[in-house]
Amino acid sequence: METDRKDHWETVYATKGENEVSWFQDDPAPSLELIERAQPGPDSAIIDIGGGASRLVDALLERGLRRVTVLDISAAALDLAALRLGRRASKAHWIVADVTEWEPSRRFDIWHDRAAFHFLVDAEDRAAYIARLKQALRPGGHAIIATFAADGPEKCSGLPVNRYDPAGLAKELGEEFTLLDSRAYDHATPWNSNQRFQFSIFRKQGV
Ligand SMILES: C[S@@+](CC[C@H](N)C(=O)[O-])C[C@H]1O[C@@H](n2cnc3c(N)ncnc32)[C@H](O)[C@@H]1O
């Protein structure tokens, strides 16, 4: 199952260009807006879960963040991001792992995920993801999770997804996380179809 998942994503990134994947966005503005809400400083540790070849890492480095990590199941995806960044790639930390099996070795102030959690359609995988989130996010830290909205597409990259509204996502994450803010966002794919997302920011209990 995990091998199938990895094979799927390695093939996607090895065979498709940036503009051939529905989730491509030039400017990760909705993510940055909610990351700002968490008021990161230059030494805030942030991890982008399922970051793929996203340009979010570029934007975070440009903003002077010094502890940026990108985790993805696909090595090919991270290679593409690193190639784009050139010498700046060494300023970020890169992890090839399936988030449901990853063993976090340190804690983060901000957890960001745009369109990775929604692929976890099995309850066991979601529980494994949430266990990692709880382990890796410091008490009082922020989690920003973007998924297809309740009225969004039923599939992404040919795979089934779970769709969420912010309240449903909050319920899924459990009582340790307080929903602070959310917004609906219509993502235009490179071929100009609309995909409705929800972006939510949560605060983990504690200080
Ligand atoms: C729809 S893409 C979104 C990529 C990126 N977040 C963005 O906004 O451009 C989903 C990403 O999640 C990664 N992914 C899927 N399942 C994963 C898993 N179990 N663990 C880690 N990454 C995963 C894929 O390789 C892919 O890069």
The ligand as a Gaussian input file, in Angstrom:
#p B3LYP/6-31G(d) Opt

LIG

0 1
 C       -1.563000      17.599000      -4.323000
 S        0.121000      17.568000      -4.005000
 C        0.381000      19.113000      -3.154000
 C        1.834000      19.502000      -3.132000
 C        2.120000      20.799000      -2.371000
 N        1.675000      20.747000      -1.002000
 C        1.541000      21.991000      -3.067000
 O        0.703000      22.673000      -2.475000
 O        1.955000      22.246000      -4.204000
 C        0.213000      16.386000      -2.681000
 C        1.618000      16.146000      -2.194000
 O        1.590000      15.301000      -1.056000
 C        2.606000      14.324000      -1.173000
 N        2.125000      13.169000      -0.411000
 C        1.054000      12.396000      -0.674000
 N        0.890000      11.463000       0.262000
 C        1.924000      11.649000       1.167000
 C        2.320000      10.983000       2.352000
 N        1.629000       9.937000       2.830000
 N        3.413000      11.428000       2.993000
 C        4.121000      12.486000       2.522000
 N        3.790000      13.146000       1.394000
 C        2.702000      12.735000       0.719000
 C        2.736000      14.087000      -2.672000
 O        3.967000      13.548000      -3.062000
 C        2.508000      15.488000      -3.210000
 O        3.716000      16.203000      -3.316000

